[in-house]
Amino acid sequence: MIAKRSENYEPAAKARLMLVDDEECIRETVTELLHLVGIDSISAVDGSSCLRLMHEGFKGVILMDVMMPGLDGWATIREMDKAGLLRGNIVSMMTAMDVPDESMEGLQEVVIDYIIKPFEPSAFITSVRSYLELFEQLSEEGSA
């Protein structure tokens, strides 16, 4: 299994990107694409797994699928907000829908981008790198 399991997660691990998607083929494809360009990532199979990893100390960029069983992407972000887990993290939504849905209401300030699947790999990598750079800048500012 490519996805790193919660019980093996170490807060000091190199991965600063979490992919949250219920579709295994998406997780595997995106993980491999990121790996090919030297970006380490961890995966969560649903919103609950994402929240668990965040409670265990994950900080970084979160690529969140919108449509998932159980907690969808929007509900997961609302739970992150209630638990105070959004601070210091960057969230981008990933979806097969071609337009943002009404569930996004009130979360525009939390979500940095909206990636439409399927995406063009080089544009996706460029976006992910910019999110990671922003995360590093914000982390440096926060520690200064």
Helices and strands as residue ranges (DSSP letters): G 6-8, E 17-20, H 24-36, E 42-44, H 47-55, E 61-65, H 73-82, E 90-95, G 102-104, E 111-116, H 121-143
